[in-house]
Amino acid sequence: MSIDVGTKYQISQAVKEFFNSAESMTVLSNNGITVQFMLGDSKGRGSMPLEHLNYLLKKDNLTLIPTKRLFLNTENNEEQIG
């Protein structure tokens, strides 16, 4: 799964305490090694290794929040396949 700028994730209850009790985080940049992010509700910002972000996604500590753009891209792909 690629981690794109602007991607928003919901933070699970299990790890919220490590993210200033924020509900969500948004990716600001990804240089292939480190991911910078902003926490929801103006609770701060930070960075982590890309490898750790992938670990959090694998453990379901972060869940992708679908956007309209993602929905439209998926819908267009299905039309092209059919």
C-alpha positions as CSV (number, residue, x, y, z in Angstrom):
1,M,0.0,0.0,0.0
2,S,1.4,3.4,-0.9
3,I,1.3,6.2,1.6
4,D,0.3,9.3,-0.3
5,V,0.4,12.9,0.9
6,G,-3.1,13.9,2.1
7,T,-4.1,10.4,3.2
8,K,-6.1,10.4,6.4
9,Y,-6.1,7.7,9.0
10,Q,-8.3,7.0,12.0
11,I,-6.3,6.3,15.2
12,S,-7.5,3.3,17.2
13,Q,-8.2,3.5,21.0
14,A,-5.2,1.2,21.6
15,V,-2.6,3.8,20.5
16,K,-4.4,7.1,20.9
17,E,-2.4,7.9,24.0
18,F,0.7,8.0,21.9
19,F,-0.9,10.5,19.5
20,N,-2.1,13.1,22.1
21,S,-5.5,11.5,22.1
22,A,-6.2,12.6,18.5
23,E,-8.9,10.9,16.5
24,S,-7.1,11.1,13.2
25,M,-3.8,11.9,11.4
26,T,-3.1,13.2,7.9
27,V,0.1,12.5,6.0
28,L,1.9,15.7,5.1
29,S,5.0,14.2,3.4
30,N,6.6,10.9,2.6
31,N,10.2,10.8,1.4
32,G,10.4,7.0,1.3
33,I,12.1,6.7,4.7
34,T,10.2,9.1,7.0
35,V,6.5,10.1,7.1
36,Q,5.5,13.5,8.5
37,F,1.9,13.8,9.7
38,M,-0.5,16.2,11.3
39,L,-2.9,15.1,14.1
40,G,-6.6,15.9,13.9
41,D,-8.2,18.5,16.1
42,S,-5.0,20.6,16.1
43,K,-3.4,18.2,18.5
44,G,0.1,18.5,17.0
45,R,2.3,17.1,14.3
46,G,5.1,14.6,14.1
47,S,7.1,12.1,12.1
48,M,7.9,8.4,12.1
49,P,9.7,5.9,10.0
50,L,7.7,4.6,7.1
51,E,8.4,1.1,8.3
52,H,6.6,1.9,11.7
53,L,3.6,3.4,9.9
54,N,3.3,0.3,7.9
55,Y,3.5,-1.8,11.1
56,L,0.7,0.3,12.7
57,L,-1.5,-0.2,9.6
58,K,-0.8,-4.0,9.6
59,K,-1.8,-4.2,13.3
60,D,-5.0,-2.2,12.6
61,N,-3.9,0.6,14.9
62,L,-4.5,3.0,12.0
63,T,-7.4,2.7,9.6
64,L,-7.7,4.4,6.2
65,I,-10.4,7.0,6.1
66,P,-11.8,6.9,2.6
67,T,-12.1,10.1,0.7
68,K,-14.3,11.1,-2.2
69,R,-11.3,11.1,-4.4
70,L,-10.5,7.5,-3.5
71,F,-14.1,6.5,-4.1
72,L,-14.1,8.1,-7.5
73,N,-10.9,6.5,-8.5
74,T,-12.2,3.1,-7.5
75,E,-15.5,3.7,-9.3
76,N,-13.7,4.7,-12.5
77,N,-11.4,1.6,-12.4
78,E,-14.5,-0.7,-12.1
79,E,-16.0,1.0,-15.2
80,Q,-12.9,0.5,-17.2
81,I,-12.6,-3.2,-16.2
82,G,-16.3,-4.0,-17.0
